[in-house]
Every structure is written in structure tokens, then in C-alpha cells.
Amino acid sequence: MEKNNENLVYWMLLNNGKWAMYIAATTEGLCYVGSQHAPFDELATWVNKQLPFYVLSKDEIVLKPYAIELIDYLEGRRQEFTLPRVLHGTAFQQVVWKVLQEIPYGQNVSYTDIAERIQKPNAVRAVGTAIGANPVLISVPCHRVVAKSGKLTGYRGGLEMKEQLLGLEKGGEITGDYKYS
């Protein structure tokens, strides 16, 4: 297969303080933000599944604007992401991910709230599955979704990462017993 820019997924390892995660973009926009401290294989597996005709290409220059936005967020200087994202998933996942992007910084909603917002109140489990498949952690803020009781539940990046992100948005570190509202 001939390589061209339209068949490339550019990637880099974003390292900033305690944060280390792989990020990736196509010519259309940011397509992947990995779990904290996850191996490269997590990214490679995702690309092979979602974009099988694409080739991974390390390119920190292409990823620099996305890295800057993520670092600004992680250091408390940014609350919204402005650069383009391209989300690869099913139609149902796309609907759920669109609603996730509407959750304001520092606020939390439940899986039930998301199901109701998409007018599928009985699809709470399917909503949870779609949220778990979110390829762009942080920028598509699935970490802002918690159990109806306020407890932290599953997160592709792990509960520790979810807790750190929520703590950042609440203005500091928090304990696992904290109830989100």
C-alpha cells in the first residue's frame, strides 16, 4: 500500500509531570488519547481495530498543538478544547460522545443522565459501554460521568486517572470517598 498523509495516524508519547500517555491524530484531528502510563500496544491495538488501513507514524511536530492543549488542561490553564477531534465509532457511540462533550468543566453527570439526554432512558448499560469505548480521553470528558449514587465507576484509563482528573477540575486532589455532584 502506498503511504500518504491521508493513511497516517501520527502519534507521540505525551510526558508532563506525573502524566504520560500516548496521543494520536489523523489529518482530520485528534483521534486518540490513551490511558495514563499504558503501553504503546494500547494505541496500536486501537488503530488496528478502528483504522486498519492506516499506518502509525511518530510525529511530535504534528501532535504539538494537541499536546499543548492537553498540557494546559492538566496544568489547570484550560477548561475547553478547541482543536478538531475525529471520533471513530458506531452511530450510537457518536451520539453518546457528543453529549459527553457538552458536560461543563468541573461538573458531573450520571450514566442515567446521559441515557435520558439521548432519549433512551432504558439504555444505561449501553451508554456505559459507549462511554468505555471513548477513544479520546480527557478531550471528550467521559471522566465526568459517575454512578447515580455519586461514586466513581469504570474508566478506560483506570479509576486512579479518573479521580485525578476530577480532582483537577474541582481545584485539587481528592480522596476515593469523595462524592461527586
Secondary structure, 3 states (H helix, E strand, C coil): CCCCHHHEEEEEEEEECCEEEEEEEECCEEEEECCCCCCHHHHHHHHHHHCCCCEEEECHHHHHHHHHHHHHHHCCCCCCCCCCECCCCCHHHHHHHHHHCCCCCCCCEEHHHHHHHCCCCCCHHHHHHHHHCCCECCCCCHHHEECCCCCCCCCCCCHHHHHHHHHHHHCCCCCCCCCCC
